[in-house]
Amino acid sequence: MTHAYHAFTKAPAPGAPLIFAFHGTGGNEFQFNELIGEIRPDAGIVAPRGDVSEYGALRFFRRTGEGVYDMDDLTLRTERMAAYIAAQKAAHPGHPVYGLGYSNGANILASVMFEHPDLFEKAALLHPLIPWEPKANEDLKGKTILITAGERDPICPLPLTKRLISYFAQQGSRVETAFHSGGHEIRQGELQALAQFFSTASKDALT
């Protein structure tokens, strides 16, 4: 049985993408709905709510400290999320599937992409933190990835962001980036990059 998430869902218009949106720590399934509605009003939305509570803050997997992940839990929840995404994707045949995640949401999205690249045509990772070395995956070749970051982000250090960018580039992914001079907050330049990213048709989009 596919793991069930409490989620906000909206059906896509004919031919429009289905966007999976993953909130940051302490967010919820409504965090990015207004933004997606402005960028792609025709898009469908599947925004699951994290089912891990960290002192009341919702997350998608457990951690033992800042930047220290429970890797066994991450592995389990990555597979649960991948199965959920696959089921939702199967329910919307003919629609390209995009991913959007911020912070903890970017991390679960990236983890799914590492293991199941076939689930998404493109993915936007806002302020991801991947402190481990993902294994090579040739199926990431040709996938379009947007990575955004703050150059002084105390939660997601810039060297690790650059390492993630290099990883996707080494797999043959088409990587776009948007940096700002601040910290962990999302700034206007990122939103503009995201709008461009989701308004441009993917080469792999279904027609």
C-alpha positions in Angstrom: 0.0 0.0 0.0 1.3 3.5 -0.9 2.1 5.6 2.1 -0.6 8.3 2.5 0.3 11.9 3.1 -2.1 14.7 4.1 -1.7 17.0 1.1 -3.1 19.9 -0.8 -4.0 18.9 -4.3 -5.2 20.7 -7.4 -5.8 19.1 -10.8 -3.7 20.5 -13.7 -5.3 22.1 -16.8 -5.1 20.0 -20.0 -1.4 19.8 -21.0 -0.2 21.7 -18.0 2.5 20.4 -15.6 1.8 18.7 -12.3 4.0 20.4 -9.7 5.0 18.6 -6.4 5.8 21.2 -3.7 7.7 20.3 -0.6 7.7 22.8 2.3 10.6 23.7 4.6 10.9 22.8 8.3 8.0 24.3 10.2 6.0 24.9 7.0 3.0 23.0 5.7 1.2 21.9 2.5 0.1 25.5 1.8 3.5 27.1 1.8 4.0 27.4 -2.0 0.5 27.2 -3.4 0.1 31.0 -3.9 3.5 31.2 -5.5 2.8 28.4 -7.9 -0.6 29.9 -8.7 1.2 33.2 -9.7 3.9 31.5 -11.7 1.9 28.7 -13.4 -1.9 29.2 -12.8 -2.6 26.3 -15.1 -0.4 23.9 -13.2 -1.7 21.1 -11.0 -0.3 21.0 -7.4 0.5 18.1 -5.1 1.8 19.5 -1.8 2.3 16.8 0.9 2.6 17.7 4.5 5.7 16.4 6.3 4.8 13.6 8.6 7.8 14.0 11.0 7.4 16.4 14.0 10.5 18.1 15.4 9.3 19.8 18.5 6.1 20.6 16.7 7.8 21.7 13.4 6.8 19.6 10.4 9.6 17.9 8.4 9.9 15.1 5.9 12.6 13.0 7.7 14.3 12.9 11.1 17.6 14.5 12.0 19.8 14.3 15.1 21.1 17.9 14.9 21.5 20.8 12.5 22.8 19.3 9.3 23.0 15.8 10.8 20.5 13.4 9.3 19.1 10.1 10.4 20.2 8.4 7.2 18.2 5.2 7.9 15.1 7.3 8.4 15.8 9.3 5.3 16.2 6.2 3.2 12.8 4.8 4.5 11.0 8.1 3.9 12.6 8.7 0.5 11.1 5.4 -0.7 7.7 6.2 0.8 7.7 9.6 -0.9 8.8 8.1 -4.2 6.0 5.6 -4.1 3.5 8.4 -3.3 4.8 10.6 -6.1 4.6 7.6 -8.5 1.0 7.0 -7.6 0.1 10.7 -8.0 1.9 10.8 -11.3 0.1 7.7 -12.6 -3.2 9.4 -11.8 -2.3 12.3 -14.1 -1.0 10.7 -17.3 0.1 13.0 -20.1 1.3 15.8 -17.8 4.9 16.7 -17.3 5.9 16.4 -13.6 8.0 19.1 -11.9 9.3 19.3 -8.3 9.8 22.3 -6.0 11.3 22.1 -2.6 12.7 24.5 0.0 15.2 23.6 2.7 14.0 20.3 4.2 11.6 20.0 1.3 14.5 20.5 -1.2 16.4 17.7 0.6 13.6 15.1 0.4 13.1 16.1 -3.3 16.8 15.8 -4.0 16.9 12.4 -2.2 14.0 11.1 -4.3 15.8 12.4 -7.5 19.0 10.6 -6.6 17.1 7.3 -6.4 14.3 7.8 -8.8 15.2 10.3 -11.5 12.4 9.1 -13.8 9.7 10.6 -11.5 10.5 14.2 -12.6 11.2 16.1 -15.8 12.7 19.0 -13.8 13.2 20.0 -10.2 13.9 23.2 -8.3 15.9 22.9 -5.1 15.8 26.1 -3.0 18.5 26.1 -0.3 19.2 22.4 -0.3 21.6 20.8 2.2 23.0 17.4 1.1 25.8 16.6 3.5 26.4 13.1 2.1 27.9 12.0 -1.3 25.1 10.7 -3.5 25.9 7.7 -5.7 26.3 8.2 -9.4 23.1 7.8 -11.4 23.2 7.9 -15.2 19.4 8.3 -15.4 19.9 11.9 -14.2 21.4 12.8 -17.6 19.3 15.4 -19.3 17.2 16.3 -16.2 16.8 20.0 -15.7 17.7 21.2 -12.2 17.5 24.6 -10.7 19.5 25.2 -7.5 19.2 28.4 -5.5 21.2 29.5 -2.4 22.3 32.3 -0.2 26.0 32.9 -0.2 26.0 33.5 3.6 23.4 30.8 4.4 24.4 29.5 7.9 22.1 26.5 7.5 23.2 25.4 4.0 26.9 26.2 3.6 27.8 27.4 0.1 30.6 24.8 -0.4 28.0 22.0 0.0 25.7 23.8 -2.4 28.5 24.0 -5.0 29.3 20.3 -4.4 25.7 19.4 -5.2 25.8 21.5 -8.3 29.0 19.7 -9.4 27.3 16.3 -8.7 24.3 17.0 -11.0 26.6 18.4 -13.7 28.8 15.2 -13.5 25.6 13.1 -14.0 24.9 15.1 -17.2 22.0 17.1 -15.8 21.2 20.5 -17.1 21.9 22.7 -14.0 20.7 26.3 -13.6 21.6 28.4 -10.5 20.5 31.5 -8.7 22.5 32.8 -5.8 22.0 35.9 -3.6 24.2 37.6 -1.1 22.1 36.8 2.0 21.3 33.8 4.1 18.5 31.1 4.3 15.7 33.4 3.2 14.1 33.3 -0.3 14.8 36.5 -2.2 13.2 38.1 -5.3 15.9 36.9 -7.7 15.2 33.3 -6.7 11.5 33.8 -7.4 12.3 35.3 -10.8 14.6 32.4 -11.6 11.9 30.0 -10.4 9.2 31.7 -12.6 11.4 31.4 -15.6 12.3 27.8 -14.8 8.6 26.7 -14.6 7.4 28.7 -17.5 9.9 27.1 -19.9 8.8 23.9 -21.4 11.0 20.9 -20.6 12.6 19.0 -23.5 11.2 15.9 -21.9 7.7 17.3 -21.4 4.9 15.1 -22.8 2.8 16.6 -25.7 
